[in-house]
Amino acid sequence: MAQTKEQKSKVLEDLKDKLTKKKAIFIVDFKGLRVKDIADLRKKLRAIEAKVMIVKKTLARIAFKEQGIDLDTKKLEGEMALAFGFGDELLPAKTIYEFSRGNKNLKVLGGYIDSQKNEFLTAEQVIELAQLPSKQELLGRFVGSVASPMSGMLNALQGNLRGLVIALSSIKK
């Protein structure tokens, strides 16, 4: 069913609003996905402060152009959906990537991250980012690597004390 000009203008305004608030945008092709699968994806993204919006390519091109994002939507294949990340920049990419591994009909086409100065990320780059460890995991690894030498030194010092206690107890006997 064709959209009226009024409906298109509402969609365009909503899209512009999301583009101003976003920290990241990921573009996916959802052609062949069932409605239930799209609803599952929306639910997973909503849990991490992200949203999916299915838009026509022409409306997306207009909104992107007004925001200063250079993207030729004509080159993108299939049906286009935009996943907006409002919290963590990489969590939507991770969620989409994990979802696409279970649903072969969902294909990552590319994306934008605010820190990249509106430079288009290819599908391969988005997948590489999605495969990186999370921020919490990296912090945990860092703390472990900082604490490792200290715990090794503590064990070495305790070993000397144990040896002294064992030597004193054998002298006592």
N, C-alpha and C positions, 0 to 999 in steps of 0.2 A: 504494500500500500504506500503510495506516494505521500510525502509529508508536505503540509502547507507551508507557506512562507513564514507564518507565525510560529509554527512548530520548529522550523529550521532556525529561526532567530533565537528561540528559547534554548535550543540545543547549543547553538553557537555561544550564547552568553554563559551557559553553564560550563562549556568547554574552556572559555577564556578565563572564567573564575578559577577553575581547577589548575589551569596553566600558570596562573599567578601565584598560587599557594603551593605548588608542587616542589618537591626536592629532586624527584626523578620521574621520568616517563619511560615506560617500556612498551614497545609496539609488538603486538602479536597477531598472528593469523589464526582465527578460530573456525575456519571453514571446515565443516564436517563434525563439529562438536554438537552434542545433544544439549538441550536446554538444561537438563539436570546437571550436566558437567559444568556448564557456565555458571549455574547457581552455586555449585560446590566451590568453584574457583573464586567467585565473589565473596563467599563466606570465609574462605581462607585468607583472602586479602583484607577483608574488613577487620579481621582479628589482629592484623599488624599495621593498622592505620594506612591502608591503601584502598584504592577503588578501581574498578574496571568500568570503562565506558565504551560502548560500541558506537562508533560514529562513521558517517560517510566520509570517504576520502576527500571530497571537495570541501566539506565543512572543516575537516581537520587541517587541510592546507591553508584555508583562510585564517583560522585561529592561530596556527603556527606562524604564519607570515606576520600577523599583527603583533605577536610576541617576540619577533626577531629570530625565530628558529627557522633555519633553512632546511626544508625537507620536501622532496618531490614525491608526493604520495602516489603518483602515477607509476613510479618504478616498483612500488611494493605490490607483491602478488597476494591474491586472496582477499578475504574479508578482514577488515582492520578493526582491532580493539586496542584501546589505550589503557595501560595500567599506571595509575598515578601513585607515587609514593610520597606520603606527607610526613612520615616519621623518619625511620632509617632509610637511607638511600638504596641499600643493597638487599634488604629483606624482601621487597617485592620481586626482585630478580631471582632470588633463591626460591621463593614460593612458586613463581611461574615455571622455573626450570624443573623443579621437582614435580610439578603438576604435568608438565609436558613429557616427562619420562614415563608417566603412567598413561597419558593420553597422546597418542601419536598424531592426532589431528590438530593439536595446538602447537604452533610453530613460532618461535621467537624470531622477529624480524629485525630488531634493533632497539635503540633507546637513547635517552639523554639523561645525563646526571648534571646537576647544577655546578658541581665543582669542575666539570669538563668544559665550561664556557660555551655551552650550546653546541658542542661538537658531537656529531652523530656517531653513536657506537654501533658497530656491525653486530650481527647475531652472534658471531664467534666471540667478540669482545664481551658481550653481555653474558654469555655462557661461562666464559672464564671468570668474570666477576662473581657469578652465582656460585661457582665452585670454590671460591675462597672461603677460609674459615670465618666464622662470625666474629664480631668485635669482642664479645664476651670470651670466646674461646682463645682469641689472640691475647687478651689480657691475662687469662689463666695461664697460658704458656709462658708469658713474660714473667709473671710472679713466680712460677715454678723455676724458671731459669735463674732468677735473682736469688731465690731462697736456697737453691741447690748447693752453692758453695758454702753458705752459712751452716746448713745442716751437715755437710761433710766435715767441716771443721769441728762442729759440736760433737760428732761421733768420734773423731780422732782424739779430742780432748777427754771425752768420756772413757775411751779405751785406755788412755794413760792412767786415769783415776782407777779404773777397774783393775788394771795391772798392779797398781800400788796397793789396793785393798787386798788383792789375792796374795801378794808378797807378804804383807803384814800379817794376814791371817795364817799363813803357813809358818811364819816365824813364831807366832804365838803358840802354835801346836808344838 
